[in-house]
Amino acid sequence: MGYAAPSSALHGKRILLGVTGSIAAYKSAVLARELQRRGAIVRVIMTPGAIEFIAPLTLSTLTDHPVYSDFTENKDSGEWTNHVDLGLWGDVFLVAPATANTLSAFVQGSCDNFLQAVHLSSRCPVCVAPAMDLDMFAHQATQSNLATLANRGVGIIEPDSGLLASGLEGKGRMLEPAAIADWLEIWFYERAPLKGKRVLLTAGPTQEPIDSVRFIGNHSSGKMGFALARALVQQGAEVHLISGPVQLNDPAGVASIRRVQTAEEMMIAARENFHTYDIAIATAAVADARPKQRSFTKLHRNELPEVIALEPTPDILAHWGEQKKAHQTVIGFALETDDGVASAMSKLKRKNLDFIVLNSTADRGAGFGTDTNQITIFDPNGKAHKFELKSKTEVAQDIVQHLLNYLTL
Ligand code: C5P
């Protein structure tokens, strides 16, 4: 569905939604919708009991995907549903509502229905939202099952108190769908691998003034840097973005954004408190040189110099590499017009980088302005990781994944 704010911790998450046979199953439709609204991809598994309460067609229509409830997909052909694949697909197995019976089956490791088989074969974390009558919930057996599951690392989404389907009042109502989604968002956020990491990121071009209306610049759109900012936010990072002049809105969820024009201004922002950052990434296409002289008014045609003398701009990335302490990771980009391998490797060494991302305008769909990019990441030992042509959003996710692998080496 993908219409969520990308800052939601549920954005892009694959959620296996297990629905079991409680009256609260009618809320699963709203829950599936709410998870999708926040950017999650939802697949639904139902127990035979759940099907008595809500039609699989409702959930398959909402999630635009078949609902799984049985080992055999097609009784005539004998085609079967692979519970192992499903169990490996999810980032989380969320069982909502979870009946007392299913909780007990999870504790026992029973495999009496398809949902229980998925539970046993899943490698992802499991969260359960119990829903039952107050006495069933309070029963020692249920409480001890929940304690056992919690001990195993299962997330327990405590039920609410209130009016129950039985007419009694007490604790046992499944939490409302929006509250479950909130709970899951915090749960993912707490586990986000870059939680607590401060990232400094440069993006976009710089403009080096000739006079008050003209400048030396380049075609950088800032799209790669902004996509990277979003991908880092999604992994829980505290992102501080310094951007040259671009036509892009602030990426949702960044902690701060500073808009600058020149390399000098970018450098001033990039030096500030550099040692308080854990990670620094230079995606900006900083001008390598600027006019030695600039006019603060518009030069008339006859005043324009025949030759514009240039001087080098400060190299921000080289400065970071020089200042880098052991706790810091510094990543650079190299945009080349040929295959660029030698040049990327030399930048990586010269600027003391942890790794460098190479993109070449020689590759179709890569480089400035496009919505796609094709990259190769080089490690300091010269190892190359080549990626396919992808959207800049996916490329950003690949880079962040490489960073995560690098940090956990
Ligand atoms: O040497 P070159 O400019 O090609 O290196 C590219 C890398 O260095 C990019 O990561 C770019 O953001 C960074 N850079 C910088 N400051 C400069 C020039 C380049 O941070 N003045």
Residues whose N, C-alpha, C, O or C-beta is under 5 A from the ligand:
A	BS01	C5P	A282 T283 A284 A285 V286 A287 T313 P314 D315 I316 L317 G332 F333 A334
